[in-house]
Amino acid sequence: MPSTYTLISSNVLGSSAASVTFSAIPSTYTDLVVRFSVRGDQASAISDFTLRFNSDSGSNYSETRLLGFNGTNVLSDRLSSQTNIQNITVNGSTSTASTFSNGEIYLPNYTSTTSKPISVFDVVENNSATSNQLLADAALYRNSTAISSMTFTANGNFVSGSSFYLYGISKS
């Protein structure tokens, strides 16, 4: 069956912000997708942000990540019992001017009464031989409550022009 995407909410920053929140997410869809184009103001080529659901700061998050960087290096790690989804990578203030990273977060069956799997894919480009990254993250949110809000928190601030788009997916 084909799926349909419906824009639930968007946030394009007109000025810097430390965080972005989508709240009152309706439970009428089967899945959620967040697409983002982001740059941080942290003084480095690569910055990051975290993601938390329903203001839940308990140790209910875990991740298995694969990170490729600088065209030749690969790193993988596993994080258990975390208080958020960590280190979603973005361009920092010293990366190539006006370059924004982009990515997608997919949340299938976000209203489930069991644990919820999450996938995160993003890319950072610096137009140089270093500080280029690709992140693939398989995460799990261990909570029985439907996801009704999500907060993205920058390491520093998200700069003006950063954008977040939240879509609901319905089976047609």
HELIX and SHEET records of a PDB file:
SHEET    1   A 8 SER A   3  VAL A  12  0                                        
SHEET    2   A 8 SER A 163  LYS A 171 -1                                        
SHEET    3   A 8 ASP A  31  VAL A  38 -1                                        
SHEET    4   A 8 SER A 101  PRO A 108 -1                                        
SHEET    5   A 8 LYS A 116  VAL A 124 -1                                        
SHEET    6   A 8 GLN A 133  TYR A 141 -1                                        
SHEET    7   A 8 TYR A  61  PHE A  69 -1                                        
SHEET    8   A 8 ASN A  73  GLN A  82 -1                                        
SHEET    1   B 4 ALA A  17  PHE A  22  0                                        
SHEET    2   B 4 MET A 150  PHE A 158 -1                                        
SHEET    3   B 4 ILE A  46  PHE A  53 -1                                        
SHEET    4   B 4 ILE A  85  ASN A  91 -1                                        
END                                                                             
